[in-house]
Amino acid sequence: MNTSNTNAGIEFRNITKRYGSGSSAPLAVKGISFEVPRGTLTTILGPSGCGKTTTLRMIAGLESPTSGQILIGGVDVTTLGPAQRNVSMMFQSYALFPHMNVVENVMYGLRMSGQAKEQARTKAVEALRSVGLVGFDERLPSELSGGQQQRVALARALVLEPEVLLFDEPLSNLDARLRREMREEIRALQQRLSLTVAYVTHDQAEAMAVSDQIIVMDQGLIAQRGTPRALYETPSSEFVAGFMGEAMLFPGNAQADGTVQLGPMVLRPRVATPAGPVKVAVRPEAWRIARHAGPSTLAARLGHLAYLGGVHEYTFETALGRVFVVSGDLDDVLAPGDEVHLTLGVHGVSVVGSTG
């Protein structure tokens, strides 16, 4: 058995996954390597078909890699089945047994592993308490709300005391308010119990809220990985900039003095950029609106606005083309046709690549 750094809860070493036989069969995962440190939560994020669910299923042992090594807790588990990996997976559908009550659902895995009924029940009740479900033991899944069903599924995964806990789009069936509440609960539980978690979602806000590390995948490859702040504020590519929020890309020109010319505006990026043509990613909240011209401003005419309660969304026509702005200023509200001037803040602006 091959061993490695036991501080890595999960380790992928040059993993590929090909569906079908022969070298011409398509690769779903193309030689990726990463670590999930023990006691942390890593989200694998990306659009449909990027390879994120295949990656999660390979961690679980539900899929076998075509090549490479998978280690859990420092132990090579590449050829081991799901039952031999000490991994629990929480599915999008929850997969509760409809004919079993809540406590029986949570006990099920323990009973299958040979634990005595009373011992399994005691552990199940404690697991239900840990997810905030007390007094629900005898209810059937059909008698629970979506959020309560999810808590049962989470308790069932936790009661097995897994080395690694896996989540596959766990919040996609919930409404927006409950989704926010449950992601906070999952994060709090993960931190309180120091769980090692791999979490798959296509929802960027969800990933930002729960993660220590985010791995963004694109077409079977890792496009970028890092902390939520690093990926949001310093994306390394156009794809990541566009996927992590609603960044718009504009052509600019990096100068020898370290500044970047973006239309009539001069920016000083936080990362040094070689002189030449570049692309600048700007997030909607990075723009500042002024009624009067100033140094390094961009003239803009408001074409469309939408009121979303806490913010206004504005679409301006400018010399750079159409510019989308999110403004939290609810006192000075613009009207279509208003002519203003735009400047840029420090955060939410990044140079993502050279066009030369």
N, C-alpha and C positions, 0 to 999 in steps of 0.2 A: 504494500500500500504506500503510495506516494504521499508525503506530508509537506506542508508549507507553513507559512506564517499563520499561527492560530489566532492572531488578532483580526484576520480577515474572516468575517462570517461567511462570505461567499467570494469565490475567486473564479473568474473566467480566464482561461489561457488560450488565446487564438482559436476561439470556437467558430466553426462553420456548421451550417445546417443546409443540406440539399434535399429537396423533396424529389424522389424519383431516382432511378439508377442511371449511371453513365455520366460522363463529364459534361454533357450538354444539358442535363437537368438543371432547373433554375435554383440558384442559391437564395434562401430566405434570410440567412445570416452569414456575413462574409468576413470571417476571421476577426471577431471582436475580442477584446481583453478589457477587464475591469475588475475592481474589488468593491465589495460592500463591507466596510469595517464593522466589526462586532458591536452590537448595541446601537446601530444607527439605522436610519430609514433612507433608502435610495429609491427614487422613482425613475422608471423607464418610460420615457415620454416620446410620443411621435404620432404621425398620422396613420390612418388605416393602411395595413400592408407594409409597414416599415420594419417588421420583425420583432416588435416588442413582446407580443404574446407568445411567439415561438420561443423567445429567450426565457420568459418566465416558465414556460412548460418544460424547458430543458433543465432549469434549476430544480423543478419539482420531480423530475424523472419521468414525466409523461411523454417526453420526446427525447430521443437519443441524438447527440451531436454527430455529424458526419466526421469531424476531426476536432482535435483540441482536448483540453482537460477542464473538468469542473471540480472545484474543491469546496467543501463545506466544513467549516471549523478546522481547516488545515488537512482534512482527509480527502483523498481522491475518490469521488463518488461517480465518476463518469459512466461506469458500467453498472452501477447499482440501480435497482428499481425504486419506485416511490416509497415503499414500506421500509426500505433499509436506510433512508436518508434523514430521518427525524425532521421532516419538513411538513408543515401544515399549510394548506392552500384554501383561501376563501374566494369562492367563485361569485361572479356577477349575479347569478340567479339564486344565490344562497344555498340551493340544493338541500333544503330541509325535508325530512321524511314527513309527509302530510298525515300519516296514520299514527305517528308518535307525538306525545306531548313534549313540551319544552325541555324538561329535565332528561327525558329519554333520548331526545336528539343530541343533547350535549354529552350524555353518558356513552353514546353509541361506540365511539372510537376506543374508549377505555375498555368497554366490555369485549369488543372484538380482539383487544390485545390481551385478554385473559384476566382482567382485574375483577375482583369480587364485586357483587352488585352494590353492597352498602358502601364500600370504599369508593366505588365509581360515582355513586349518588352524592356522597359528601363532597367530592372534588367538583362535580358538576354544579352543585349549589353554590360553592365558593366562586367558581368561574362566572356564574350568572351574576353574583353579587359584584364582581369586579367590573362588569360592564353595565351596572346599574339596573339589573333586572331582578328584583326581589318580589316574591309572591306570584310569579308567573309560571311556576313549575308545572302545573297540571294543565295549562292551556295548550290547545292545538295551534300549529302555525297559522291556520286559517282564521284564528281569533285574534291575531296580532296585526299591528300596523306594519308598514314597510320598514320603518326604523327599528321597531322591536324585533322583527324577523332578522334584520341584519345583526343586531346585538346577540341574538341566539347563535347565529352562524359564527360570529366572532368568539363567543364563549366556547363553542365546540372546537374551534381551532386552538384556542389558548389552553384548554384543559389538558391537551396532550403534551404541554411543555416542550414545544418544538425548538430545535436549534435555530431554525429559520421560519419565519411566517411570511407567506406570499399572498398578495392581494391582486386579483384580476378585475379591474374596472369595478371596484366594490360599491361605488356611489351612484352609478349611472342610472339606476332604477328609482332614485329618490328625487323629490322636488327640490327646488333651489334652496329653500330655508333649511330643510332637513339635511341636505347635502353638506351645507356649511357646518351645521351642528355636529354631524357624524365625523367629518374630517377633523374637527377640533378634538373630538373624543378619541379617535384613532391615534392622533399625534400625542395626546396627553397620556394615553395608555402605553404607547410604545416607549415614551420617555420614562414613565414611572417604573415600568418593568424591564427597562434596558433591552428591549427586543431587537433582534436583527430582522429587518423587514425589507423585502423587495416588493415594489408597488407599481402596478402598471395602470396608466390612464392616458387618455388623449386630451384631458382637460388641463390647460396650463395653469389656471388659478389654483386648482386642486393640488397640482404638483408643487407649486410655490409654497402653499400653505403647510404641507406635511413633511417636506423633505429636508434632510441634511445634504444630500447630493442628488442632482438630477442628471440622468443620462439621456440625451436627445438622440434618437435614432432616425435615420433617413435611408430608405432602400437597403436595409440590411447592414448598414454601417453605423458607427457612432459618430455623429456630426460634432458633438461637443459634450463634455461632462464637467460638472463643477457645482458650486453652491447655487441656490436660486438667485442670489444677488449677482453673482458673477455672470451667469447666463443671461440674465435680464439686462444688466448694465454694460457688459462687455461681450456681446455675441461675437463669435469668431467667423461667422459666415452669413451670407444673405439669407440662407435657409433658416438658421437659428434665430436671426433677428426678426424674420417674418413670423416664425412659428411661436416664439415666446412673446406674445402680445401682438400689437398691430403696427409694428414699425413700418414706416414708409422709407423707400430708398431714393436718394437724390444724388446726381453726379456732382462731385466736388473736385477740388484740385489742392493737393498737399504742397505746401511751400517749403523752401529750404530752411526757413526760420522755425519750423515746427508747427505753424498754423495751417489751417485748412480753409480755403476760400469756398464758400457755399453761396452762390449767387452774390448779392451785395454784402453778405455777412462774413465775418471772419471768426473762425472757431479755433480753440486751442484744445485738441483732444488729449485725454489723459494717457493715451498710449502713443509713443513715438511712431510716426508714419513716414516712410520714404517719400521724397518729393515725386510728384506726378499725379495723373488722374486717379481718383478714388471714388468709392461709393460711401455715402454717409447714411446710416440708419437713424431715423428720428421717430421717437414714440410720441403719440398724440398729446400726452401730458407734459412733454418737454417744452412745448411752445408757450410763450408769454405774449399776451395781447396788450398793446398800448394804443391809446387814441392818437398819440402824436409821434412824429418821426424822431429818431434819435440815432446815435452812432451804431452802425452795424445792424440796421433793421431791414425788414423785408416788407414792402408795401403789399397789402392784401385787401381783397374785396369779398365780403361775405356773400356766398351763393345760397347756402342752405343751413338751417339749424334744426336741432331736435332737443327737446327738453326731457331729461331722464330723471327728474326729481333732484338728485344731489349734484348733478353736473349738466352742462350743456355740451352737445356735440356740434361743432361748427365745421363747415367745409368752405374753404376760401379758395379764390382764384388768385394766383401769384405768378411772378416771373419764373418760379421753379415748377409751375404747373399747379395741379390741385393739391391742397394741403388740408389734412384732417386734424382737427384740434379738439381736445377734451378740456373744458374749462370748469373749474369749481367756483368761479366768481358768479354768484347769483344776484349780486347787487347791480352791477353794470352789465346788463344783458343787451347783446347786439341785435340788430334787425337786418334782414336781407337787404343787400345793397350798401351797408355801412362800409366805409373805407377806413382801415386801421393799419397798424404796423406790427409785425411779429418779430420777436427775438427768441433766442434759445437759452434755456437753463443749462446747468452742468450735467444733471442726471438725465438719462434717457436718450443721449446722443452718443453715437459711436461710429468710428470708421471700420467698415467690415470687409474691405478688400480693395485692391488696386484694379483699375480697368486698363492699365497699360500692358 
